[in-house]
Amino acid sequence: MNKQIIYILLLFTFQTLVGQNKVSYLEKSEEPIDFCGKLKIVEKLIGQKVKIWHDGGIYKTINGTDRIQWPNEELKKIAGKEYWQDFEPKIGDIGEIVHISKSKYDEVFYVLKIDSYYVPILCSYIVSPESLDVKEAEEKRWNEITAYGEGDCNFKKFGINDTWNRAGIAEIDKISESFACELKTNGIDTLMLVKRISDNGSSPYEKEYVLWKENGQGFLKIFENNEKHKPTQTEPKKFDWDDLINFYEENNVSSHTKKPESIISHFTNLIVQFYNGSDFYAFGMQLVCKEEDEKLKKVQFIRQIDNKLK
């Protein structure tokens, strides 16, 4: 496979992952019932109502196989897409449990009656009717993130200036963002937040940095996750970063609009958000890009920041 094809495939992977970020940070709510528990216990749930948490666990053609045990041939015949015709089970649908069975791979499957249709679904894809399905959880989560970003501090605004910045999502983000916004509230107007993103916010490989100038002196505070995937922070220390400020100003970095073409997945992103007086700059990129893009001033700015903070 030649390099051009590899680049295209990797870029597509990156774009897909970024597009799925809203869902990838969601966690299923804790359920009072273990729907994937022992068969003798969950069989008592027959007759109860449940909700489809996510449609990824719906097995539309499992009735054409012997993967699970069926109580009779009639149910097996009608519990599938071929029989449903125009009906399509979806996230949030409420159904009555009519059958529970283990597969030959030791999975627990449910058959739900939704209206007059019978739907096979894997146990981990159902929740109690009062619980949030994945769409409801996504809406709730992003309402919280929108509310989190209200106010004058751009560090807390998700996707400010068209830059994916993960604001308000992971604990390490919220701690560094809150610290940076507190500095801004206290009158600091030369202030930078840098995020070295490697996964969904809990990896020990992630680091975030707040740099600021106060009374002519530069300072740095570092945030990172420990081996238990919990965020930690250092005490502020003196740190000279005038070279970064000078490069930004002398090269008029904020005026450059051309973006580099990234060629690997999103886990090596460096996200930069910078208050330089009344000017606010935001840019993020993967740390591997095409060689010709290294001439871009915004890429050179990222390189300087990356080298300075290593």
PyMOL commands that set and color helices and strands:
alter all, ss='L'
color gray80, all
select helices_A, chain A and resi 3-19+21-24+39-45+55-57+62-64+73-78+81-84+123-125+134-148+154-156+160-162+171-185+242-250+253-255+266-268+291-295+297-309
alter helices_A, ss='H'
color red, helices_A
select strands_A, chain A and resi 49-52+94-102+108-114+117-122+126-127+190-197+207-214+217-225+231-233+237-238+269-276+279-286
alter strands_A, ss='S'
color yellow, strands_A
deselect
rebuild
show_as cartoon
